[in-house]
Amino acid sequence: MPELPEVQSMIDSLIEQNCTNHTIIDVWTQMPKLFKNATFDKF
């Protein structure tokens, strides 16, 4: 998978805010919509 600095930054922000795993999962499920990257279609 190619590196996506924006994603890493977003995840870091969530961790800093002490977000729950549920929120992180929500962000992960939104990734295909955010990036429209064919790589995510596999998940």
Contacts in CASP RR format, 6 or more apart in sequence:
PFRMAT RR
TARGET T0000
AUTHOR 0000-0000-0000
METHOD contacts of the structure
MODEL  1
MPELPEVQSMIDSLIEQNCTNHTIIDVWTQMPKLFKNATFDKF
1 39 0 8 1.000
2 39 0 8 1.000
4 35 0 8 1.000
7 31 0 8 1.000
7 35 0 8 1.000
10 27 0 8 1.000
11 24 0 8 1.000
11 27 0 8 1.000
14 23 0 8 1.000
14 24 0 8 1.000
14 27 0 8 1.000
31 37 0 8 1.000
31 40 0 8 1.000
32 40 0 8 1.000
32 41 0 8 1.000
32 43 0 8 1.000
END
